[in-house]
Amino acid sequence: MNKRFLVIGSFAAALWLIISGSVIGFVAYNWLLESVSTSLVSTYTFVNPVIAMLLGTPVLGEPFSRMILVGLVVVTVIVISRAERSRKT
C-alpha cells in the first residue's frame, strides 16, 4: 500500500475526529447551559476524567489501582452531592 495514502488518510481521520468532536462538544455544552443551571454544567470537568478512566481500562488496557478507584469514588460522590445541592436551590 502507498505510504503517502496512509499518511494522508490518517491525517484526514484525525482532523475529522478533532473537528467533529469539538463541534459536538461545543453544541452540547451550550445546550446544557441553556437547559440547566450553570453550577451543574460546570461539573462536567470533573466527570470527564472519571468516564475516561472507566473507558480506558477495558478498551485500552490502562492500569487500574485501588488509589484510582478511591479517586473515582471521591470525585463521583462530590459531583453527585454538588448536583443535588444545585437542584435544591
TARA-V140204 format. One record per backbone hydrogen bond with DSSP energy under -1.0 kcal/mol. CO is the residue of the C=O (numbers start at 1). NH is the residue of the N-H. If there is no record, write none. Layout:
BEGIN
CO NH
CO NH
END
This chain:
BEGIN
2 6
3 7
4 8
5 9
6 10
7 11
8 12
9 13
10 14
11 15
12 16
13 17
14 18
15 19
16 20
17 21
18 22
19 23
20 24
21 25
22 26
23 27
24 28
25 29
26 30
27 31
28 32
29 33
30 34
31 35
32 36
37 41
38 42
40 43
41 44
42 45
43 46
43 47
44 48
47 51
48 52
49 53
50 54
51 55
52 56
53 57
55 59
56 60
56 62
65 69
66 70
67 71
68 72
69 73
70 74
71 75
72 76
73 77
74 78
75 79
76 80
77 81
78 82
79 83
80 84
81 85
82 86
83 87
84 88
85 89
END
